[in-house]
Each structure stands twice: as structure tokens, then as C-alpha cells.
Amino acid sequence: MSEKSKADWLRSWKRLGSREIFANKWMRVQIDRVELPDGQPYDYTLIHRFTDGVAVLLFDDQNRVLLEREYRYPVDSVIWQLPGGLADRDEEPLVAIQRELAEETGYAADDWEYLGAFWDDPAMTAMKIHLFLARGPRNSAATNFDRAEFVAVEWRSWEWVKDAVRSGEIKERVLLSALGLLMARGQC
């Protein structure tokens, strides 16, 4: 395939129409009728999240990481994940993750650093997840879980986290993305 024809395939798709098929307080699902680069029509499913997500790698003075264990219905498994959640509408990511950390773990942190953001699933949604690194944990308040949150919080050594990634015990995308950002910065 020539460079010109490759460029023709990598152009934006033209939206021909759109219809909403589901909505609740967390998301809206729609089907867009689009024209593909070859000129053919296609029905594309999109999920619109109303806000972005946030998560934090919180380290203590022993270089342990605060992780959560939670049952996740779609994969029918208890998984390891970072504290985090969805920002409220018009809430800055740092404020959102500080709120989520306190609600889910009862902790606050003294030092905060923005690691970056990634698209949650660009094949389905434009939602971004904002990742933070925090140090200096301190107990701040009692937890305040959402109705469907049943979370256990555990401190794990950095070596344990790396071993759990290598063995496949940790496979959650937000946690793996945060570790990737740390690695790219030379911090792990």
C-alpha cells in the first residue's frame, strides 16, 4: 500500500447521523451512522461518560503502595486496583482524586504529583483517566462508599506489586497504566 493510500485510510470518519439507545446517571450509549474511509456506511457504538476518571498511586514512607481489592461484576473476579473513581461534574481532577481517596480509604496525602492521563478505551469512549502519584499518607476521615462499593484496602510492598504484575495477578488497566507512566519516568 502506498503512503498516499495509507493516509487516505487514516482520515476522520464522517458522521451521517446519531441516535441515543440508553442513558443513566453515569453514561449515555449512542449509535452513530458513519461513512468509513472506503465510502461505506457503518453503525458505530459509542459510550459517553459525563466526567473523567481519576486514580492515585499512594506510597507510604516504607515504599508500600495502597491498593484496593474489589469484586468486579463484568469479570466475575476480585481484582487489585488503585483508589479512584469518577470526577463530579466541573470538578478538577486533583480535587476529585483527593475526595475519592478519602471516601474509599480514609486517607489523605501531603504531596501530590500529576502523572498524566490516558484514554480509558478509545474504541468505545473519549473518557480520560487522570493519574496521580501521592506520598505522605495520613488518616483523614471515615470511609464513605457508594452503594455498590465493597472495598478492602491493603498496603503492599513495591516488590510485591512488581511480582503481581509479572505473574498476571494484577491486570487492571488503570493500575497498569500508572505503573507504565512511572516506568517511563524512570521511577520504578
C-alpha positions in Angstrom: 0.0 0.0 0.0 1.4 3.4 -0.9 2.0 6.2 1.6 -0.8 8.2 -0.1 -3.4 5.4 0.2 -2.3 4.8 3.8 -3.0 8.5 4.5 -6.4 8.1 2.8 -7.3 5.3 5.3 -6.3 7.3 8.3 -8.7 10.2 7.9 -11.6 11.2 10.1 -14.9 9.4 9.6 -17.9 11.4 8.5 -20.9 11.2 10.9 -24.1 10.8 9.0 -26.5 10.5 12.0 -26.8 9.6 15.6 -29.3 8.0 18.0 -29.2 7.5 21.7 -30.1 4.0 22.8 -29.5 4.2 26.6 -28.8 6.7 29.3 -28.4 6.7 33.1 -26.5 8.9 35.6 -23.1 7.5 34.6 -23.2 7.3 30.8 -25.0 7.6 27.6 -24.8 5.0 24.8 -25.4 6.0 21.2 -25.1 4.5 17.8 -23.6 6.8 15.2 -24.1 6.1 11.5 -20.7 7.0 9.9 -19.1 6.9 6.5 -15.9 4.8 6.6 -12.7 5.8 4.6 -13.8 3.5 1.8 -17.1 5.3 1.5 -19.2 2.5 3.1 -21.7 3.3 5.9 -21.2 1.7 9.3 -23.1 1.8 12.7 -20.6 2.6 15.4 -21.4 2.2 19.2 -20.1 5.0 21.5 -20.3 5.3 25.3 -20.2 8.9 26.6 -19.1 9.2 30.2 -20.2 12.5 31.7 -16.9 13.1 33.5 -13.3 11.8 33.5 -11.9 9.2 35.9 -9.1 9.7 38.5 -6.8 7.3 40.3 -3.7 7.6 42.6 -0.6 5.6 43.4 -0.2 6.4 47.1 3.2 5.5 48.7 4.0 5.4 52.4 7.4 6.0 54.0 8.2 2.3 53.7 7.7 2.5 49.9 4.5 0.5 50.1 1.6 1.2 47.8 -2.1 1.5 48.9 -4.2 -0.9 46.8 -7.8 -1.8 46.8 -9.4 -5.2 46.3 -12.9 -5.2 44.9 -15.2 -7.6 43.2 -15.9 -6.5 39.7 -19.1 -8.0 38.2 -18.2 -7.9 34.5 -15.1 -10.1 35.0 -16.6 -12.0 38.0 -13.4 -11.6 40.0 -12.0 -9.8 43.0 -9.3 -7.6 41.4 -6.4 -5.3 42.6 -6.9 -1.7 41.7 -5.9 1.8 42.7 -8.1 4.1 44.8 -10.0 6.3 42.4 -13.3 6.9 40.7 -15.2 9.5 38.6 -14.8 13.2 39.0 -18.0 15.1 39.7 -19.2 17.5 37.0 -16.9 20.5 36.9 -14.6 19.0 39.5 -10.8 19.4 38.9 -9.0 16.1 38.7 -6.8 16.8 41.7 -9.8 17.7 43.9 -11.7 14.6 42.6 -8.9 12.2 43.5 -8.4 13.7 46.9 -12.1 13.3 47.5 -12.1 9.7 46.1 -9.0 8.7 48.2 -10.7 9.9 51.4 -14.0 8.3 50.6 -12.6 4.9 49.6 -9.7 4.6 52.0 -10.0 7.2 54.8 -6.6 8.6 53.8 -5.3 12.0 52.6 -1.8 12.7 51.4 0.7 15.5 51.9 2.5 15.5 48.5 0.8 15.2 45.1 2.2 14.9 41.6 0.2 14.6 38.3 1.5 11.7 36.3 -0.6 12.2 33.2 -3.8 10.9 31.6 -4.8 8.1 29.2 -7.9 7.3 27.2 -9.9 4.7 29.1 -11.0 2.8 25.9 -10.7 4.9 22.7 -12.5 2.3 20.7 -15.7 3.0 22.8 -15.4 6.3 24.7 -13.5 9.6 24.8 -13.3 9.3 28.6 -9.8 10.0 30.1 -8.3 8.7 33.4 -6.1 11.2 35.2 -3.3 9.6 37.3 -1.6 11.0 40.3 1.4 10.0 42.5 1.0 10.9 46.2 3.2 10.5 49.2 2.8 11.2 52.9 -0.4 9.4 53.7 -2.3 10.2 56.9 -5.7 9.1 58.2 -8.2 11.8 57.3 -11.7 10.6 57.8 -14.0 7.6 57.9 -14.7 6.0 54.5 -17.9 6.8 52.6 -18.6 4.1 50.0 -21.1 4.4 47.2 -24.0 1.9 47.4 -22.3 -0.7 45.2 -18.8 -0.4 46.6 -17.4 -3.1 48.8 -13.7 -2.4 49.0 -10.9 -3.8 51.1 -7.8 -1.6 51.4 -4.3 -3.1 51.7 -0.7 -1.7 51.8 1.6 -3.8 49.5 5.3 -3.6 49.1 6.7 -2.3 45.8 8.3 -5.7 45.1 5.0 -7.4 45.7 3.3 -5.1 43.2 6.0 -5.8 40.5 5.8 -9.6 41.1 2.0 -9.4 40.9 2.2 -7.7 37.5 4.7 -10.2 36.2 2.6 -13.2 37.4 -0.6 -11.7 36.0 -2.3 -11.3 39.4 -2.6 -7.6 38.6 -4.2 -6.9 35.3 -6.4 -3.9 35.8 -5.8 -1.2 33.2 -5.6 1.9 35.4 -3.1 0.3 37.8 -1.0 -1.0 34.9 -1.1 2.4 33.1 0.0 4.2 36.3 2.9 1.7 36.6 3.8 2.3 32.9 3.9 6.1 33.5 6.2 5.6 36.5 8.4 3.3 34.4 8.6 5.9 31.6 9.7 8.5 34.1 12.4 6.1 35.5 10.6 5.9 38.8 10.2 2.2 39.2 
